[in-house]
Amino acid sequence: EGALTLESCVRIALDENPLLQAAREGVSAAREGVGIARSPYYPMVNLDAGYRRWETHAFLPSSLTGMGIRPVIGPVDDWSTGLKASWVLFDSGERAARLRAALSQQDLAAEEEARIRQDIALTVHQGFYSLLSAEENAPQSRSLSPAYTEIAIRSCCA
């Protein structure tokens, strides 16, 4: 496989970090919030339809029931439909204020994602170069360790 490069380490960290993934979802949610804040600028159209079948008893005097009038009304089929359209023309700036707030939230989420991305990249760079430094210094520290051990023994016993 070979050793990992700094770029591949950064790419892996950015792809796999759950905090960055959560920040990306936050940006997506903020983007959807902007869409919701824009929706009052469009007209609203409602279409309603209904059906009802009913039957009821009429409490009529007995003199009327003998004339061929039935005491039961129905069954009756009731159908209803309706169409309603509305469009807000003036709202004292409420829609504009809500849209500006949603756009600010979207910018904030994007900045937070960028900050997290930079923090992750910085942490990976620090770790990568710390590891390289430790690997370069390892042979020197091994060759010096007997000398340091002897000095430590002398200073302890003296």
Secondary structure in CASP SS format (residue, H / E / C, confidence):
PFRMAT SS
TARGET T0000
AUTHOR 0000-0000-0000
METHOD secondary structure of the structure
MODEL  1
E C 1.00
G C 1.00
A C 1.00
L C 1.00
T C 1.00
L H 1.00
E H 1.00
S H 1.00
C H 1.00
V H 1.00
R H 1.00
I H 1.00
A H 1.00
L H 1.00
D H 1.00
E H 1.00
N C 1.00
P H 1.00
L H 1.00
L H 1.00
Q H 1.00
A H 1.00
A H 1.00
R H 1.00
E H 1.00
G H 1.00
V H 1.00
S H 1.00
A H 1.00
A H 1.00
R H 1.00
E H 1.00
G H 1.00
V H 1.00
G H 1.00
I H 1.00
A H 1.00
R H 1.00
S H 1.00
P H 1.00
Y H 1.00
Y C 1.00
P C 1.00
M E 1.00
V E 1.00
N E 1.00
L E 1.00
D E 1.00
A E 1.00
G E 1.00
Y E 1.00
R E 1.00
R E 1.00
W E 1.00
E E 1.00
T E 1.00
H E 1.00
A C 1.00
F C 1.00
L C 1.00
P C 1.00
S H 1.00
S H 1.00
L H 1.00
T H 1.00
G C 1.00
M C 1.00
G C 1.00
I C 1.00
R C 1.00
P C 1.00
V E 1.00
I E 1.00
G E 1.00
P E 1.00
V E 1.00
D E 1.00
D E 1.00
W E 1.00
S E 1.00
T E 1.00
G E 1.00
L E 1.00
K E 1.00
A E 1.00
S E 1.00
W C 1.00
V C 1.00
L C 1.00
F C 1.00
D C 1.00
S C 1.00
G C 1.00
E H 1.00
R H 1.00
A H 1.00
A H 1.00
R H 1.00
L H 1.00
R H 1.00
A H 1.00
A H 1.00
L H 1.00
S H 1.00
Q H 1.00
Q H 1.00
D H 1.00
L H 1.00
A H 1.00
A H 1.00
E H 1.00
E H 1.00
E H 1.00
A H 1.00
R H 1.00
I H 1.00
R H 1.00
Q H 1.00
D H 1.00
I H 1.00
A H 1.00
L H 1.00
T H 1.00
V H 1.00
H H 1.00
Q H 1.00
G H 1.00
F H 1.00
Y H 1.00
S H 1.00
L H 1.00
L H 1.00
S H 1.00
A H 1.00
E H 1.00
E H 1.00
N H 1.00
A H 1.00
P H 1.00
Q H 1.00
S H 1.00
R H 1.00
S H 1.00
L H 1.00
S H 1.00
P H 1.00
A H 1.00
Y H 1.00
T H 1.00
E H 1.00
I H 1.00
A H 1.00
I H 1.00
R H 1.00
S H 1.00
C H 1.00
C H 1.00
A C 1.00
END
